[in-house]
Amino acid sequence: MLTETIDIKNVTLKNRVVVAPMMTDFWNKDGSPTERTIEIYRSYAESGAGLVVMEQLAVHPWGRLTFDQPRLYRDDSALALRALTQPFRDRGVPIVTQLNFGGRVSDKELLDEPDFEFVTPSGLPVPRKSTVQADSRALTADEIAEIVASFADAAHRAVDLAGFNGGVQIYASHGYLISQFLSPVTNTRTDRYGGSLANRARIVFETVEAVRARIGDAPLSVRLGASDRMPGEPENGLTLAESAWIAGELAQMGVDWLSVSGNHCIYGIGADDNDTAYFEPYSRAIRDAASKYGVPVDCTGGIRTPGTAERLLQSQACDLIGIGRPLLKDKAYLSNWNL
Ligand SMILES: Cc1cc2nc3c(=O)[nH]c(=O)nc-3n(C[C@H](O)[C@H](O)[C@H](O)COP(=O)(O)O)c2cc1C
């Protein structure tokens, strides 16, 4: 199945391998791509993968993680990305843009701008150790509406100005803002964005609706944090049963494909990446919920051989296989996968 084509909306993938989104750190100060960034993405276009997801792009100035993060809140920033997406259009390989609002996990040292504000669902710290966290304040309902609208505007720019021929992905995992809303650990709001699961997930549903209204038939994906804890650990916070429900709702709303990763447990940093496919149980549960509506699911994390990839596909754990870190080390990593 690994080499079978699959249609996602109006886009045909020539195989089931997806290059996972990974921040590259080589951007100009204004967030435009450098020659080095363009070269890295060109190598992904030539990697043999059927689909490439670009690293996260900020949808709002306060949603950045660093000064120089690539962004989509201005038209000129979107147009500057055409040089990066051109090799994909030339080769007919789809590239997806990933839309994000960082929230408190933004790096305080790197965002010391006078009018920058750190905002989160409830002004609470995010349970991750690796980043210096600033104090934050809770968003107002009006500001939530502004952020939802900024995802939609950014999605329009991605598709209509920047040339992302694979559509967009809403980043709802890894402890960033939407992921913070999903988890009761970071969302203690008492308005319609907090409390019940449906309320905690409201921001992602509203974002999907707003984005869809601006991108027409372009593919729309969500990268969903499946649980706050890694598989095998006792669950607390956002649970797999909850995220499976969210996945079913998203599938019914017309999301075209889902990617499965961690919520506050991030992407399994430190988990054994030696071909253990550590998110398999999460992917299987999300796929069970989404496949009823014909929505394909990508599993990413510690998948290292075509044999494991094929087993995951055959056993219906997922429909797509994400590959990340090996490509950072070796751009030709997929060359012996016979794609
Ligand atoms: C340096 C680095 C940057 C990453 N940046 C992003 C990102 O911008 N968006 C995202 O969804 N995941 C990001 N990830 C997570 C990867 O997409 C992927 O889920 C993770 O590396 C696990 O897959 P792997 O075992 O094949 O590497 C990043 C991972 C790494 C190592």
The ligand as an SDF file (V2000), in Angstrom:
LIG
                    3D

 31 33  0  0  0  0  0  0  0  0999 V2000
   13.5100   20.0530   14.8310 C   0  0  0  0  0  0  0  0  0  0  0  0
   12.0620   19.6720   14.8200 C   0  0  0  0  0  0  0  0  0  0  0  0
   11.1080   20.6530   14.5250 C   0  0  0  0  0  0  0  0  0  0  0  0
    9.7450   20.3060   14.4960 C   0  0  0  0  0  0  0  0  0  0  0  0
    8.8440   21.2650   14.1310 N   0  0  0  0  0  0  0  0  0  0  0  0
    7.5260   20.9250   14.0200 C   0  0  0  0  0  0  0  0  0  0  0  0
    6.5670   21.8520   13.5180 C   0  0  0  0  0  0  0  0  0  0  0  0
    6.8760   23.0040   13.1520 O   0  0  0  0  0  0  0  0  0  0  0  0
    5.2750   21.4370   13.4430 N   0  0  0  0  0  0  0  0  0  0  0  0
    4.8830   20.1630   13.8240 C   0  0  0  0  0  0  0  0  0  0  0  0
    3.7070   19.8280   13.7400 O   0  0  0  0  0  0  0  0  0  0  0  0
    5.7880   19.2720   14.2720 N   0  0  0  0  0  0  0  0  0  0  0  0
    7.0790   19.6050   14.3530 C   0  0  0  0  0  0  0  0  0  0  0  0
    7.9850   18.6450   14.7370 N   0  0  0  0  0  0  0  0  0  0  0  0
    7.5320   17.2630   14.9880 C   0  0  0  0  0  0  0  0  0  0  0  0
    7.6470   16.4140   13.7120 C   0  0  0  0  0  0  0  0  0  0  0  0
    6.7100   16.8140   12.7430 O   0  0  0  0  0  0  0  0  0  0  0  0
    7.4020   14.9070   14.0040 C   0  0  0  0  0  0  0  0  0  0  0  0
    6.1130   14.7390   14.5260 O   0  0  0  0  0  0  0  0  0  0  0  0
    8.4040   14.3340   15.0000 C   0  0  0  0  0  0  0  0  0  0  0  0
    9.7270   14.6450   14.6110 O   0  0  0  0  0  0  0  0  0  0  0  0
    8.2390   12.8040   15.1390 C   0  0  0  0  0  0  0  0  0  0  0  0
    8.4400   12.1480   13.9050 O   0  0  0  0  0  0  0  0  0  0  0  0
    9.8380   11.3910   13.5770 P   0  0  0  0  0  0  0  0  0  0  0  0
   10.0510   10.3560   14.6410 O   0  0  0  0  0  0  0  0  0  0  0  0
    9.6720   10.7770   12.2060 O   0  0  0  0  0  0  0  0  0  0  0  0
   10.9100   12.4400   13.6190 O   0  0  0  0  0  0  0  0  0  0  0  0
    9.3340   18.9740   14.7910 C   0  0  0  0  0  0  0  0  0  0  0  0
   10.3040   18.0180   15.0900 C   0  0  0  0  0  0  0  0  0  0  0  0
   11.6440   18.3490   15.1000 C   0  0  0  0  0  0  0  0  0  0  0  0
   12.6640   17.2730   15.4000 C   0  0  0  0  0  0  0  0  0  0  0  0
  1  2  1  0
  2  3  1  0
  2 30  2  0
  3  4  2  0
  4  5  1  0
  4 28  1  0
  5  6  2  0
  6  7  1  0
  6 13  1  0
  7  8  2  0
  7  9  1  0
  9 10  1  0
 10 11  2  0
 10 12  1  0
 12 13  2  0
 13 14  1  0
 14 15  1  0
 14 28  1  0
 15 16  1  0
 16 17  1  0
 16 18  1  0
 18 19  1  0
 18 20  1  0
 20 21  1  0
 20 22  1  0
 22 23  1  0
 23 24  1  0
 24 25  2  0
 24 26  1  0
 24 27  1  0
 28 29  2  0
 29 30  1  0
 30 31  1  0
M  END
$$$$
